[in-house]
Amino acid sequence: MLKIINNIKKKKIPLDDYINTCLYKYKSSYYEKKKIFGPRGDFITSPYISSIFGEIIAIYITNYFLEKKLYSFSILEIGAGEGVMARDIINTINKFKNNNFSYFILEKSENLKKKQKKNLNKLKVNWIKSLDDLKCKNLFIVSNELLDAFPIKHLKKIKNDWYEKYVCYDNKKNKIISEYAKIKNKNQKIFKLVSKNNDFIEFSPLVIQFLNQIIKVLKKNKNNCFLTFDYGYQDNKFKNTLQGLKDHKKVSIFEDPGNVDITYLINFNLIKKIFNNKSFNNIIMSQSEFLTRAGIIERLRQATNILTSEKDKLKLEMSVDRLIHPKKMGSLFKCLIVTNAN
């Protein structure tokens, strides 16, 4: 925490640099040290709610290739957390006969990579350092709550000029604050992607860069696919959704830096526009719609018929309800599927 604050005391830095410092830069940064997932962490993700989430994704991936009469394929998970979803996907696909697949993980956090290797040590998993390391055909790329973990910028239009949010330290008040500074270079790519009616933009340059890398990978083979889940909204106008999370509660992003997750809601209209500009097929739907279409209700019936404990049945039903109910995770979380248009 002190290292992060001392870094800010030296000079004001852009908002995305501050977020990167808090989450990744040092050993004292958020993703590099503590238990962050699950009931004992600061937030819970879909794979932790029930293994049925990973099972449904595994079935979707398998069916995707079976429909193309392909029985040999590769899966790349980007940002695999502690390896929970990877475990559920691999164990499920292993139940299908005549499938030959390889599983790869691309992980930025060294802390999480260690946990993944420990949790997946009995399964065949390969870790790669960059997307360029992957040369395989018939590749399915999957991620969950990945895009919201990228550092973001805040841009604001005041009169006819654009300003960017910076983070600095107020020595008089003895705390971290933010302020806007006028943008010198107005030729940023983001202005070509958003509606001119916007006077506020919340976006991640690294997400745009990352998605362009995904596009290059998808172009390599007509059967390649990208599937990701994240919480977000669809609108041509941007909202200020930046927030800190600690102990499952919303807090200031300036509170206890290095011990607070910093996240935001994805504007999927911006994501869609990036793929549209490159002529890629892309579909956005709610998490509820994806899981329901992919057979989660049928899978729930099968599982509850096997279970003998009423307590276990109720727990599973409640887990599925949390994943698909519109007022829980079903509507807030979106699913993006991108395939090669050629």
Long-range contacts (C-beta under 8 A, 24 or more apart in sequence): 1-28, 1-256, 1-257, 1-258, 1-259, 3-28, 3-258, 4-28, 4-29, 4-257, 4-258, 5-169, 5-176, 5-257, 8-167, 8-168, 8-169, 8-176, 9-169, 9-171, 11-168, 12-166, 12-167, 12-168, 12-179, 12-181, 13-166, 13-167, 13-168, 14-153, 14-164, 14-165, 14-166, 14-167, 15-151, 15-152, 15-153, 15-154, 15-164, 15-165, 15-166, 15-167, 15-178, 16-151, 16-152, 16-153, 16-204, 16-205, 16-206, 17-151, 17-167, 18-151, 18-167, 18-253, 19-151, 19-152, 19-253, 19-262, 20-151, 21-257, 22-253, 22-257, 22-258, 22-260, 22-262, 23-149, 23-151, 23-261, 23-262, 24-108, 24-109, 26-258, 28-258, 29-258, 30-258, 30-259, 30-260, 30-261, 30-262, 31-108, 31-109, 31-111, 31-112, 31-149, 32-109, 32-110, 32-111, 33-111, 33-258, 34-259, 36-261, 37-81, 37-82, 37-84, 42-245, 42-246, 42-247, 42-248, 42-260, 42-261, 43-245, 43-248, 43-261, 44-248, 45-81, 45-144, 45-145, 46-85, 46-144, 46-145, 46-229, 46-287, 46-323, 46-329, 46-333, 47-81, 47-84, 47-85, 47-88, 47-144, 48-84, 49-319, 49-322, 49-323, 49-329, 50-316, 50-319, 50-320, 50-323, 51-88, 52-296, 52-299, 52-300, 52-303, 52-316, 52-319, 52-320, 52-323, 53-85, 53-88, 53-291, 53-323, 54-84, 54-85, 54-86, 54-87, 54-88, 54-89, 54-92, 55-88, 55-89, 55-92, 55-299, 56-291, 56-294, 56-295, 56-296, 56-299, 57-85, 57-88, 57-89, 57-142, 57-227, 57-294, 58-88, 58-89, 58-90, 58-92, 58-93, 59-92, 59-294, 59-295, 59-299, 60-227, 60-294, 61-89, 61-93, 61-140, 61-142, 61-227, 62-93, 62-96, 62-99, 64-140, 64-225, 65-138, 65-140, 65-223, 68-223, 70-138, 70-223, 71-98, 71-99, 71-100, 72-99, 72-100, 72-101, 72-138, 73-99, 73-100, 73-101, 73-138, 73-139, 73-140, 73-223, 74-101, 74-102, 74-103, 74-104, 74-134, 74-136, 74-137, 74-138, 74-139, 74-140, 75-101, 75-102, 75-103, 75-104, 75-139, 75-140, 75-141, 75-142, 76-104, 76-105, 76-106, 76-128, 76-134, 76-139, 76-140, 76-141, 76-142, 77-103, 77-104, 77-105, 77-106, 77-141, 77-142, 77-143, 78-105, 78-106, 78-107, 78-141, 78-142, 78-143, 78-146, 79-106, 79-107, 79-108, 79-143, 79-144, 79-145, 79-146, 79-149, 80-105, 80-107, 80-112, 80-116, 81-112, 81-116, 81-144, 82-112, 82-115, 82-116, 82-119, 83-115, 83-116, 83-119, 83-120, 83-125, 84-119, 85-142, 85-144, 86-116, 86-120, 86-123, 86-125, 87-119, 87-120, 87-123, 89-142, 90-120, 90-123, 90-124, 90-125, 91-123, 102-126, 102-136, 104-128, 104-134, 106-130, 106-131, 131-213, 131-214, 131-216, 131-217, 134-217, 137-220, 137-221, 137-223, 137-224, 138-221, 138-223, 138-224, 139-217, 139-220, 139-221, 139-223, 139-224, 139-225, 140-224, 140-225, 140-227, 141-214, 141-217, 141-224, 141-225, 141-226, 141-227, 142-226, 142-227, 142-228, 143-227, 143-228, 143-229, 144-228, 144-229, 144-230, 145-229, 145-230, 145-231, 146-228, 146-230, 147-204, 147-207, 147-210, 147-228, 147-230, 147-232, 147-266, 147-271, 148-230, 148-231, 148-232, 148-263, 148-264, 148-265, 148-266, 149-263, 150-204, 150-206, 150-207, 150-210, 151-204, 151-206, 152-202, 152-203, 152-204, 152-242, 152-264, 153-201, 153-202, 153-203, 153-204, 153-205, 154-200, 154-201, 154-202, 154-240, 154-242, 155-183, 155-190, 155-200, 155-201, 155-203, 156-180, 156-199, 156-200, 156-201, 157-198, 157-199, 157-200, 162-186, 167-254, 175-254, 176-254, 176-257, 177-254, 178-254, 193-270, 193-273, 193-274, 193-277, 194-236, 194-238, 194-270, 195-236, 195-237, 197-236, 197-237, 198-236, 198-237, 198-238, 200-238, 200-240, 201-238, 202-238, 202-239, 202-240, 202-241, 202-242, 202-264, 202-267, 203-238, 203-267, 203-270, 207-271, 208-274, 211-271, 211-274, 211-275, 212-274, 212-278, 214-338, 215-274, 215-275, 215-278, 215-280, 218-280, 218-338, 218-339, 218-340, 219-340, 219-342, 221-340, 222-340, 222-342, 223-340, 224-339, 224-340, 225-337, 225-338, 225-339, 226-336, 226-337, 226-338, 226-339, 227-335, 227-336, 227-337, 227-338, 228-335, 228-336, 229-287, 229-290, 229-333, 229-334, 229-335, 229-336, 230-266, 230-333, 230-334, 230-336, 231-265, 231-266, 231-329, 231-332, 231-333, 231-334, 232-265, 232-266, 232-267, 232-268, 232-332, 232-333, 232-334, 233-265, 233-266, 233-267, 233-268, 234-267, 234-268, 234-269, 234-272, 234-284, 234-334, 235-267, 235-269, 236-269, 238-267, 239-265, 239-267, 241-265, 266-334, 268-334, 268-336, 271-336, 272-336, 275-338, 279-341, 280-338, 280-339, 280-340, 280-341, 281-338, 281-339, 281-340, 281-341, 282-336, 282-337, 282-338, 282-339, 283-336, 283-337, 284-334, 284-335, 284-336, 285-334, 285-335, 285-337, 286-326, 286-330, 286-331, 286-333, 286-334, 286-335, 287-323, 287-324, 287-329, 287-330, 287-331, 287-332, 287-333, 287-334, 287-335, 288-323, 288-324, 288-325, 288-326, 288-329, 288-330, 288-331, 289-335, 290-335, 290-337, 291-323, 291-324, 292-324, 296-320, 296-323, 296-324
